[in-house]
Amino acid sequence: MELQTDEIASAIGRIILVATDEALCALDFADCRERMFTLLEARYGDIQLRKVKDPHGYSSAIRAYLDGDLRALDFIPVDTKGTVFQRRVWSALREIPAGRTMSYAGLAARIGQPTAARAVGMTNSRNPVALVVPCHRVIGASGALTGYAGGMERKRWLLRHEGVGV
C-alpha cells in the first residue's frame, strides 16, 4: 500500500506524518520512527512511502496548532484502525478539548467501561496519531503526569502549550 509522508520541524523535535488518500493514519516524532513504522506495518501490511509536501493540508494544520491555533487539528480525519475498544478510546480522546485533561479512569468512564482504566492506558500507549488524537491530555488520577510515548518533556510542553499548568 502506498502512503504519503511529510516531516515538520518543531520546537519539540521533527514530526513525521503519514496519510492515506483519505485520512491521517500516523503521526509521531522522528525519534519514535521505528515504533511508528511497526504500528503502520501491523495495520497496513507492506507499505511504500511517497514524500508529499503538505498532504491534504495536514502539515499546515499541524504547524498552525504548534503556532497557537489549538483548534487546528480538530477536523483532520484520522484512520487509526484498531479494535472496537481502541477506536472508542481514540475517539473519546478527540473529545477532550485543548487546555483540558482527563484521568485514565475518567476516560474509561466516558466510554462506558469504568473498570477499564488500565486498558485505556494501554490503548493510549498504542495511539498511532499523536497530537491529533491527543493522548497527551490524559493524566493520572492524582493529577500527576504519566507516561507518554513521545517522552515526558514533550507531554509537559504540549500541555503548557495548551494552557494547562503542569
Secondary structure, DSSP 4 states (H G I P E B T S, - for coil): -EEEEEEE--TT--EEEEE-SSSEEEEEEGGGHHHHHHHHHHHHSS-EEEE-SSGGGHHHHHHHHHTT-TTTTTT--B-----HHHHHHHHHHTTS-TT--EEHHHHHHHTT-TT-HHHHHHHHHT-SBTTTS-GGGEE-TTS-----TT-HHHHHHHHHHTT---
